[in-house]
Each structure stands twice: as structure tokens, then as C-alpha cells.
Amino acid sequence: MAGGTREVLTLQLGHFAGFVGAHWWNQQDAALCAPTDAREPPGELCPDVLYRAGRTAHGQETYTPRLILMDLKGSLSSLKQEGGLYGDRQLDAAIAWQGKLTTHKEELYPQNPYLRDLLSAEGVLSSDGIWRVKPIPNGKGPPPLPAAIAPRPLIPTESSIRVWSDFLRVHLHPRSICMIQKYNHDGEAGRLEAFGQGESVLKEPRYLEELEDRLHFYMEECDYLQGFQILCDLHNGFSGVGAKATELLQDEYSGRGIITWGLLPGPYSLGEPQKNIYRLLNTAFGLVHMSAHSSLVCPLSLGGSLGLRREPPVTFPHLHYDATLPFHCAAILATALDTVTVPYRLRSSPVSMVHLADMLNSSGKKVVTAAATIPFPLVPGQSLPDALVQLGGATAWTPLSACGDPSGTCFAQSVVLRGLDKACHTSRLAPGTRLPSPLHACDTGEDVLAQYLQQQQPGVRSSTHLLLAPCKVVPPYPCLFSPSLSRHGPPFCPPTAVESIPVLGALCSSSTSGRALGDLARELGKLDVRRWASFMDAGVEQGDVEEALQELGSLAQCYQGGDGLAD
């Protein structure tokens, strides 16, 4: 591993977190595999921050995500829990028993046709049962195929996607997957539905020791672990798993950054009142507990509200997606995540997770919001100043945290713009031409972006980053883009397959979070939790509800400023 790398360990907790994580890792993999050219200089982002180099017992070099994921029984489909790179732990283990053996095998899930075709293009299963990846240039990523023999892009259909492992194209380390066998992914019985159930999982020695063992494994091989990024379902019992996991990390690894992404799928379904109430309770408890043990918490959702108020899903001018499909929603959230996490993944002058959190969480404002422009609309022939002037103010952002109207007071923000050619960064006007705006007078793209943010929100503390590398959206990323997008993203070009896009993303500490937390507290306060005995029976008491109400109110008060926040 390269010296000076500030490693990050990723935890994925829950099934929707698995969907977002699968898209996230596919995008990282696509960036690793991309052949470099003049438009995409290598080296802006350091993959060693997220990945680890290793070697199998057979001498095969590997490069796998530094990842621990937890999900329920039945969620892996055809994916083996130990992955495919290192063989089968059960089959490879020496058997000491000399008596008669009886083998019982479960019926295998059929493999998604997309993955079948993909794997045949990337490697072979040898006669000894070990998956052997084809030779890897420079040791990272599958080999790029010559254009003349490159197959047509393999695109999975929405109907073929049941679980996140149906479209994950990245090989995982055997220490990555941790299955919770006591709860089921499918069916109506044995579901992990309530916060208390999730907390109890990591109170059991079996699961706690398994998580600690995996943490120690990854920690011991890191030279400088800057922290943990946690992708966690907020709407179900995994909010309780996340609460205990963040508590464990804070206790065991104090001083490291812990950034938690609380994930919520699409809007509520009106016909499922119990599920909606559980979603409200799990979200409230999850935000309270995870914010207490994290450096920063950011809800991520394409819905319009964290509470019971039904709001339409957010819209994007150049995207057409189905808000009822986790495959679609997770792709968009992963794209935003791939952009807003740039500061602590940079190769040169990175901003550590701790410093990023410190900039945004002053005075207890630990819950932040995310927003993005996907894709960033730069018309051919335009410059960045032209595009920003055309975008205007708040309409430039699509909110991604289900916190309602984003037009509140902003206290601090981290903004990343990626994927624009350097020639577009500043004005292209001829000398002597009257400047349409102060942005056109800036000498660098960084100055243009900083000036724009200063114009829109004077006095707000802002951190900005401008990258040349775009966000990769090759298959299995779904086809969500307007026909007006070209191969590399800018709109209003002849339609073709989109492979990469420019993205503008932001994390913001603002009064919007305070309002959302206050609204969540009011909805929780109106709820007669005695009517939902099954939620309370899972390990939550009336006093816990009252304490969560108080904590939500305290969190909301941290954001009170000059915009007339409610109590």
C-alpha cells in the first residue's frame, strides 16, 4: 500500500444500504478500470483509501474493498458469503472426523444472467474450484478490452434485480460479508423491523464478536486509518444495528472520524400504516443514537419527508427514474455519495474525515443535508461561469436528505464539482468583451466556484473542490438519463450511451436540518406508542421514547438562528 494513504473502512448495514453500496463499489471499480486519456488524468482520487491489496493462498493478487457488510438470511442470492476469490472456506477446511459423513446441500439460487455474462468476460473458474481473474494491468482493475473486440455493454433489466448482489460486479474479501441468520430477508415472518431488534443483534456475543473480529482484521493492516464511513438503513431494524455499531466504534477507536449515511428508500406506501409508523420510529431513534456516536450524520433519500407527511419524490431535469425501484434510487444516491465523499479520498491535499466533520458540525450540528445536480448541465460551448449564472441560486441543487424546503440558513458547506474539462473552467470571452457577471472575471475554476457560492450565500464558510475526473455510470448503472445526454454527460448533444457524467454535490449544515428534526419530534410526540406494542416489545420502553423526543428537540435547537425556527 502506498505510503501516506489515509485508509477508510466502510460498513454497510442493511439491504437498501446494500443497493447503494453495490452501485458505489461498481462506480469505484469502473474508475479503476477506465483507460486513462487526456480528459481523465489519473491520480486525483486515491483508490487505496477504500481498497486493500491482498493475495490468495494460491498466490493470486487481489484488490478488494475494505468493507464489512451485514444483511439478513436470504439476501445474497447466488453470491457466496465468502466471496469467489479465495475459494470455499467450508470445502477447504480440513475435516478431522474419520467416521461416516453425510452432506446436505441447499438448492442454489440461479445466478443473474447479467453476472453470468460479466464473470465469463473477467475470468475463469479453474479445475480446482478457484476463481482466477484474467491478468490485471498495473495490478488494479480488470483488463480493458481493445475497442475492436469489446463486447456490447451488459445492462441488467429491472425485472432481473431482486437483491443488491444481483448487480454487484466487484469481488469481495471473505471477511466482508456478515450474515444475520436469525432474521429473514424474504417473507412476512422473522423480519428485522424494529430498532430494538437491531440493537439486540449486536448485544449477542456471536454477532458482536464476529463484527469485532472483522474490524480488528482490517485495522491491523492499516498504516493510518482516518475513520469509518457507515451506510445504514434508517427505516428498519438496521437503525438499531447502526446505533450499536457506531457506539462500538466510538468506544474502541476514539479520535477516528465516523461519518454515517442514513439511507431511506423511496416514498411511503399509503396502504401500509404499520410499516410507515415503524419507519418513523426507526428513523427518529436511529438519528438520535447515531448522531450521538458519529462525527457527522447525513440522511440520504429521494423522498420528500423524514416523517409521515407524504411528499412526492424529488425530480431531476435530466433524469427519469422510478422512485419505487431501489435499483434506481440507490444509483442516484450512490452517485451523490461518490461526489460528496471526494474531500477525504483525494490523493493530493486530502481533507480528513475528522476535519470535514469539524467544519460542518460546529455547536452540535451533527446532522447535515446533502444536495446534488445530477448531471451538471454544461451545454457544449459554455464555460463554467456561463453554466452557474444560468443555474441561479437554490434551484441549482436537488435536495437528497428528505428534509423539505432547502431554503434555510446555511452555516457551513462542502461543495464538489467534478467532470468538467479544464478548458471550460473559466470564461472564454474575447479580451475587451463586457463581462456578463463577476464569475467571468475569475482566473481559475476554483475561484469561479468559490465566488458563485459567496454570491449565493454571503458569509457562509465553504470548502470547495474541483475535479477533472467525472463520475462513472457504465452498466450495470441503470439507464436513467435524458436522451439529450451525450456519451460523457453534457446535455443537448446527439443521444448515445452515457458512460460518465459531471456532478455538482454538496454537504450542508443548515437550519433545514433543524426544521426536519423538529418536525420529526412533533410527529413522534403525537404518536400513541402504546398502540404499537410490537415495536415496544422488541426492546424499547416508554422512557426511551421520551428520551428520544428530548434528544431530537436538543438537536433541533442547535440549528436555531435567524430564520425563525419553530420550538
C-alpha positions in Angstrom: 0.0 0.0 0.0 1.2 3.5 -0.9 2.8 5.3 2.0 0.8 8.1 3.5 -2.6 6.7 2.4 -5.3 7.7 4.8 -7.4 4.5 4.8 -11.2 4.4 5.3 -13.2 1.3 6.4 -16.7 1.1 5.0 -19.6 -0.6 6.9 -22.8 -1.4 5.0 -25.7 -2.2 7.3 -29.0 -3.3 5.7 -30.5 -4.3 2.4 -31.1 -0.8 0.9 -27.6 0.1 2.1 -26.5 -3.0 0.1 -28.2 -1.5 -3.0 -26.5 1.9 -2.6 -23.2 0.1 -1.7 -23.3 -2.1 -4.8 -23.7 0.9 -7.1 -21.0 2.7 -5.1 -18.5 -0.1 -5.5 -19.4 -0.6 -9.1 -18.6 3.1 -9.7 -15.3 2.8 -7.9 -14.5 -0.3 -10.0 -15.3 1.5 -13.2 -13.0 4.3 -12.2 -10.2 1.8 -11.6 -10.7 0.1 -14.9 -11.0 3.2 -17.0 -8.2 3.6 -19.6 -6.6 7.0 -19.0 -6.8 9.7 -21.6 -6.3 13.4 -21.9 -9.7 14.1 -20.4 -9.2 12.0 -17.3 -5.8 12.4 -15.8 -5.1 9.6 -13.2 -4.3 10.3 -9.7 -6.9 12.8 -8.4 -8.6 10.2 -6.2 -6.6 7.6 -4.3 -8.2 4.1 -4.6 -6.1 2.8 -1.7 -8.3 4.9 0.7 -11.2 2.4 0.0 -9.4 -0.7 -1.3 -6.9 -3.2 0.1 -4.3 -5.2 -1.7 -4.0 -8.9 -0.8 -3.0 -12.3 -2.1 -4.9 -15.6 -2.0 -3.4 -18.9 -0.7 -2.8 -19.7 -4.4 -0.7 -16.6 -4.9 -3.4 -14.7 -6.8 -3.1 -10.9 -6.3 -6.3 -9.3 -5.2 -7.6 -5.7 -4.8 -10.8 -5.7 -2.8 -13.0 -3.2 -0.9 -12.0 -2.5 2.7 -15.6 -3.4 3.6 -17.8 -5.1 6.3 -21.4 -5.6 5.3 -24.3 -7.0 7.4 -27.5 -8.3 5.9 -30.2 -10.9 6.5 -30.5 -14.6 5.6 -31.7 -14.9 2.0 -30.3 -11.6 0.8 -27.2 -12.9 -1.1 -29.0 -14.8 -3.9 -26.2 -16.6 -5.8 -23.3 -14.7 -4.1 -21.3 -16.8 -1.7 -20.8 -15.4 1.8 -17.0 -15.9 1.5 -16.9 -14.4 -2.0 -15.3 -16.0 -5.0 -11.7 -15.0 -4.9 -10.4 -17.2 -2.0 -12.2 -20.4 -2.5 -14.8 -22.0 -0.2 -13.8 -21.9 3.5 -16.0 -24.9 4.3 -14.7 -27.1 1.5 -11.1 -26.1 2.0 -11.2 -26.8 5.8 -9.5 -30.0 7.0 -12.1 -32.5 8.3 -10.8 -34.2 11.5 -13.8 -36.6 11.8 -13.0 -40.1 10.4 -16.4 -41.6 10.6 -19.2 -41.6 8.1 -20.1 -38.2 6.6 -23.5 -37.1 5.2 -23.6 -33.9 3.2 -26.7 -31.8 2.9 -26.8 -29.1 0.3 -29.3 -26.2 -0.1 -30.7 -25.6 -3.5 -28.6 -22.9 -5.2 -30.2 -19.6 -6.3 -30.0 -19.2 -10.0 -27.4 -16.6 -11.0 -28.5 -13.4 -12.5 -27.8 -13.6 -16.3 -26.0 -10.3 -16.2 -23.5 -11.6 -13.7 -23.1 -14.8 -15.6 -22.0 -12.9 -18.7 -19.9 -10.4 -16.8 -17.9 -13.1 -15.0 -17.2 -15.0 -18.1 -15.7 -11.8 -19.6 -13.5 -11.2 -16.5 -12.1 -14.6 -15.6 -12.5 -18.4 -15.4 -13.3 -21.0 -12.8 -10.4 -23.3 -12.8 -10.5 -27.1 -12.2 -9.5 -26.7 -8.6 -12.6 -24.6 -7.9 -10.7 -21.3 -7.5 -11.9 -18.3 -9.4 -8.9 -16.9 -11.5 -9.1 -13.3 -12.7 -7.6 -12.6 -16.0 -4.3 -10.7 -15.9 -4.6 -7.2 -14.4 -2.7 -4.3 -15.8 -0.8 -2.4 -13.1 -2.4 -4.7 -10.5 -5.7 -2.9 -10.3 -9.0 -3.5 -12.1 -9.9 -5.9 -14.9 -8.0 -5.5 -18.2 -9.5 -3.0 -20.6 -10.5 -4.7 -23.8 -9.5 -3.3 -27.2 -12.2 -1.3 -28.8 -12.4 -3.7 -31.7 -13.3 -6.7 -29.6 -15.0 -5.0 -26.6 -18.5 -6.6 -26.2 -21.7 -4.6 -26.1 -22.4 -3.2 -22.6 -24.2 -5.7 -20.4 -27.2 -4.0 -18.9 -29.3 -5.9 -16.3 -33.0 -5.5 -16.6 -35.0 -4.1 -13.7 -37.1 -7.3 -13.6 -33.9 -9.3 -13.1 -32.8 -7.4 -10.0 -34.2 -8.9 -6.8 -31.4 -8.2 -4.4 -28.2 -6.0 -4.4 -25.9 -9.0 -5.1 -27.7 -9.4 -8.5 -25.7 -6.5 -9.9 -22.6 -6.2 -7.8 -19.6 -6.6 -10.2 -16.9 -6.3 -7.5 -15.3 -9.3 -5.9 -15.3 -9.1 -2.0 -12.9 -10.4 0.6 -14.0 -13.4 2.7 -14.0 -11.1 5.8 -16.5 -8.7 4.2 -19.9 -10.4 4.5 -21.5 -11.0 7.9 -24.9 -12.6 7.7 -27.6 -12.2 10.5 -29.1 -15.7 10.4 -31.8 -15.1 13.0 -33.8 -12.8 10.7 -35.1 -13.3 7.2 -34.8 -11.1 4.2 -37.9 -12.6 2.4 -41.3 -13.5 3.8 -43.6 -12.0 6.4 -42.2 -13.8 9.4 -38.8 -13.3 11.2 -38.2 -9.8 9.8 -35.8 -7.2 11.3 -38.4 -4.5 11.6 -37.8 -2.5 14.8 -34.9 -0.5 16.3 -34.8 -2.6 19.5 -34.4 -5.8 17.4 -31.4 -4.3 15.7 -29.8 -3.2 19.0 -30.2 -6.7 20.4 -28.3 -8.2 17.4 -25.1 -6.6 18.5 -25.7 -7.4 22.1 -25.5 -11.1 21.3 -21.9 -12.3 21.7 -22.0 -14.2 18.4 -22.6 -11.2 16.2 -20.6 -8.7 18.4 -17.5 -11.0 18.3 -17.9 -11.5 14.6 -18.0 -7.7 13.9 -15.1 -7.1 16.3 -13.0 -9.8 14.6 -13.5 -8.3 11.2 -12.8 -4.8 12.5 -9.5 -6.0 14.0 -8.6 -7.8 10.8 -8.9 -4.6 8.7 -7.5 -2.3 11.4 -4.3 -4.3 11.8 -3.3 -3.9 8.2 -3.9 -0.1 8.0 -1.0 2.3 8.4 -3.2 5.3 9.1 -6.9 4.7 9.3 -8.6 8.1 9.2 -12.0 6.7 10.0 -15.2 4.8 9.1 -18.0 5.6 6.7 -21.2 3.8 7.5 -24.0 3.2 5.1 -27.0 2.2 7.2 -30.7 1.7 6.6 -32.7 4.1 8.8 -36.2 2.8 8.1 -36.0 -0.7 9.6 -34.3 -2.6 12.4 -30.8 -1.9 11.0 -31.1 1.6 12.5 -30.6 -0.2 15.8 -27.7 -2.2 14.4 -26.2 1.1 13.2 -26.7 2.7 16.7 -24.8 -0.1 18.4 -22.1 -0.2 15.7 -21.3 3.5 15.9 -21.3 3.2 19.7 -18.7 0.4 19.4 -16.6 2.3 17.0 -16.6 5.5 19.2 -15.6 3.4 22.3 -12.9 1.3 20.6 -11.5 3.8 18.1 -11.8 7.3 19.6 -10.3 10.0 17.6 -11.2 8.5 14.2 -13.8 10.0 12.0 -17.2 8.3 11.9 -19.4 9.6 9.1 -22.8 7.9 8.9 -25.1 8.0 5.9 -28.6 7.1 7.0 -30.4 5.6 4.0 -34.1 5.6 3.2 -35.7 4.2 0.1 -38.5 5.9 -1.9 -41.7 7.5 -0.6 -44.1 5.9 1.9 -46.8 3.5 0.7 -50.2 4.7 1.9 -51.6 1.2 2.3 -49.0 0.1 4.9 -49.7 2.0 8.1 -47.7 -0.2 10.4 -44.6 -0.1 8.1 -44.9 3.7 8.0 -45.1 4.1 11.8 -42.2 1.7 12.2 -40.3 3.8 9.6 -41.0 7.0 11.6 -39.9 5.4 14.9 -36.8 3.7 13.5 -35.7 6.9 11.7 -36.1 9.0 14.9 -34.3 6.5 17.1 -31.6 6.0 14.5 -30.8 9.7 14.0 -30.7 10.3 17.8 -28.4 7.4 18.6 -26.2 7.5 15.6 -25.7 11.3 15.9 -24.6 10.8 19.5 -21.8 8.4 18.4 -20.8 9.7 15.0 -18.8 12.7 13.9 -21.5 13.5 11.3 -24.8 12.0 10.2 -26.4 12.7 6.8 -29.8 11.2 5.8 -29.9 10.2 2.2 -33.3 9.7 0.4 -35.2 10.7 -2.7 -38.3 11.1 -0.7 -39.6 14.5 0.4 -40.0 13.9 4.2 -38.4 12.1 7.1 -41.7 11.8 8.8 -45.3 10.6 8.0 -46.1 13.6 5.8 -46.4 12.1 2.3 -44.4 14.2 -0.2 -43.6 13.4 -3.8 -40.1 12.2 -4.6 -37.5 14.7 -5.8 -37.0 15.3 -9.5 -34.0 15.9 -11.7 -34.2 17.8 -15.1 -32.1 15.2 -16.9 -33.0 12.0 -15.1 -36.1 9.8 -15.5 -36.3 7.2 -12.6 -38.8 5.1 -10.9 -39.0 6.0 -7.2 -40.5 2.6 -6.3 -37.3 0.8 -7.5 -34.4 0.5 -5.1 -32.2 -0.2 -8.1 -32.9 3.3 -9.5 -33.0 5.3 -6.2 -29.8 3.7 -4.9 -27.9 4.5 -8.2 -28.7 8.2 -7.8 -27.8 8.3 -4.1 -24.5 6.4 -4.8 -23.6 9.0 -7.5 -24.1 11.8 -5.0 -22.1 9.8 -2.4 -19.3 9.3 -4.8 -19.1 13.1 -5.2 -19.6 14.4 -1.7 -17.0 12.0 -0.3 -14.3 13.3 -2.6 -12.5 15.5 0.0 -11.3 12.6 2.2 -10.4 10.4 -0.9 -8.1 12.9 -2.6 -4.5 11.8 -3.4 -3.2 15.3 -3.1 -4.1 17.5 -0.1 -7.0 15.4 1.2 -9.3 16.8 3.9 -9.5 14.1 6.6 -12.9 12.8 7.7 -12.4 14.4 11.1 -11.6 17.9 9.6 -14.5 17.6 7.2 -16.8 16.8 10.2 -15.4 19.6 12.3 -16.1 22.1 9.6 -19.7 21.1 9.4 -20.8 20.1 12.9 -20.0 23.1 15.0 -22.1 23.8 18.1 -23.6 20.3 18.0 -25.0 20.5 14.4 -24.2 16.8 13.7 -27.0 16.2 11.2 -26.3 17.6 7.8 -28.1 17.5 4.5 -26.9 16.5 1.0 -27.8 18.0 -2.4 -26.6 17.5 -5.9 -27.0 18.4 -9.5 -27.0 15.1 -11.5 -25.7 15.6 -14.1 -24.3 19.1 -14.0 -25.7 20.8 -17.2 -22.9 22.3 -19.2 -24.0 23.0 -22.7 -21.3 22.4 -25.4 -19.6 25.8 -26.0 -20.4 27.0 -22.5 -18.0 27.8 -19.7 -18.4 27.1 -16.0 -19.3 30.8 -15.3 -22.0 30.6 -18.0 -23.5 27.5 -16.6 -23.5 28.8 -13.0 -25.1 32.1 -14.0 -27.8 30.1 -15.8 -28.4 27.8 -12.9 -29.0 30.7 -10.5 -29.4 30.1 -6.7 -31.2 27.4 -4.7 -32.7 25.8 -7.9 -29.2 24.6 -8.7 -29.5 21.9 -6.1 -31.8 18.9 -5.8 -32.2 18.1 -2.1 -31.3 14.5 -1.2 -31.9 14.3 2.6 -35.8 14.3 2.8 -35.7 17.4 4.9 -38.1 19.5 3.0 -37.6 23.0 1.6 -33.8 23.6 1.4 -34.1 27.4 1.5 -32.9 27.8 5.1 -29.9 29.5 6.7 -26.7 27.7 5.7 -23.9 27.7 8.3 -21.2 25.8 6.5 -20.9 23.7 3.4 -18.5 21.4 1.5 -19.0 21.6 -2.3 -17.5 19.3 -5.0 -17.8 19.8 -8.8 -16.3 17.1 -10.9 -16.1 16.1 -14.5 -15.6 19.4 -16.4 -12.8 19.8 -18.9 -10.2 22.3 -17.7 -10.8 24.4 -20.8 -14.4 25.0 -19.6 -13.4 26.2 -16.1 -13.1 29.9 -16.9 -14.7 32.4 -19.3 -14.0 32.0 -23.0 -14.9 35.6 -23.8 -12.6 37.5 -26.1 -10.5 40.3 -24.4 -12.4 43.5 -24.2 -15.8 41.9 -24.2 -18.2 43.1 -21.5 -18.3 40.5 -18.7 -21.9 39.2 -18.0 -21.1 38.5 -14.3 -18.2 38.7 -11.8 -17.8 35.0 -12.3 -16.4 35.6 -15.8 -13.6 37.7 -14.3 -12.2 34.8 -12.2 -8.8 33.3 -13.2 -9.4 29.7 -12.1 -12.2 27.3 -11.9 -11.8 27.1 -8.1 -12.2 30.8 -7.9 -15.3 30.7 -10.1 -16.9 28.1 -7.8 -15.9 29.9 -4.6 -17.2 33.2 -6.0 -20.5 31.7 -7.0 -21.1 30.2 -3.5 -20.2 33.6 -1.9 -22.7 35.3 -4.1 -25.5 32.9 -3.3 -24.8 32.6 0.4 -22.6 35.5 1.7 -20.6 34.9 4.7 -21.1 31.1 4.8 -18.0 29.0 5.5 -17.4 27.0 2.3 -14.9 24.3 1.3 -14.7 23.7 -2.4 -13.1 21.1 -4.6 -12.9 21.0 -8.4 -12.0 17.7 -10.1 -11.4 16.8 -13.7 -12.5 13.1 -13.3 -16.2 12.6 -13.9 -18.5 10.1 -12.1 -18.7 6.8 -13.9 -22.1 5.5 -14.8 -21.3 2.4 -17.0 -23.5 -0.7 -16.8 -24.9 -2.1 -14.5 -25.8 1.6 -13.7 -29.5 1.9 -14.9 -30.5 3.9 -18.0 -31.9 7.0 -16.3 -30.6 9.7 -18.5 -32.4 12.0 -20.8 -32.0 11.2 -24.5 -30.3 14.7 -24.8 -27.2 13.5 -22.9 -24.1 12.6 -24.8 -21.6 9.8 -24.0 -19.7 11.9 -21.4 -22.6 13.7 -19.9 -23.1 17.3 -21.2 -26.7 17.7 -22.4 -28.2 18.8 -25.7 -25.9 16.5 -27.8 -27.0 13.6 -30.1 -28.1 10.8 -27.8 -25.7 7.8 -27.2 -24.8 5.5 -24.3 -23.8 7.6 -21.3 -20.6 6.4 -19.6 -19.7 9.3 -17.3 -21.2 12.5 -16.1 -20.2 15.7 -14.4 -21.8 16.1 -11.0 -22.1 19.0 -8.5 -22.6 17.8 -5.0 -22.7 19.4 -1.5 -23.0 18.7 2.2 -24.6 21.5 4.1 -25.1 22.3 7.8 -28.2 24.4 7.7 -31.4 25.3 9.5 -33.2 22.9 7.1 -31.9 20.0 9.3 -33.2 21.8 12.4 -36.7 22.1 10.9 -36.7 18.5 9.8 -35.6 17.3 13.2 -38.2 19.5 14.9 -40.9 18.1 12.6 -39.8 14.6 13.3 -40.0 15.3 17.1 -43.5 16.7 16.8 -44.8 13.7 14.8 -43.2 11.3 17.3 -44.8 13.3 20.2 -48.3 12.9 18.7 -47.9 9.2 18.3 -49.5 6.9 20.9 -46.7 4.3 21.0 -48.9 2.0 23.2 -50.8 1.2 20.0 -47.6 -0.3 18.6 -46.8 -2.8 21.3 -44.9 -5.0 18.9 -42.3 -2.2 18.4 -42.0 -1.7 22.2 -41.8 -5.5 22.7 -38.6 -5.5 20.6 -36.8 -3.8 23.5 -37.8 -0.2 23.5 -39.5 1.3 26.6 -41.7 4.3 27.1 -38.8 6.1 28.8 -36.7 5.5 25.7 -39.3 7.2 23.5 -39.4 10.2 25.9 -35.6 10.4 25.9 -35.6 10.3 22.0 -38.1 13.2 21.9 -35.8 15.2 24.2 -32.7 14.4 22.2 -34.5 15.3 18.9 -35.5 18.6 20.4 -32.0 19.3 21.6 -30.6 18.5 18.2 -33.1 20.8 16.5 -32.2 23.7 18.9 -28.6 23.6 17.8 -29.7 25.0 14.4 -31.8 27.9 15.7 -30.5 31.1 14.1 -32.1 34.0 12.4 -34.8 32.3 10.4 -37.5 31.8 12.9 -37.3 28.1 13.7 -40.2 26.6 15.5 -39.7 25.2 19.0 
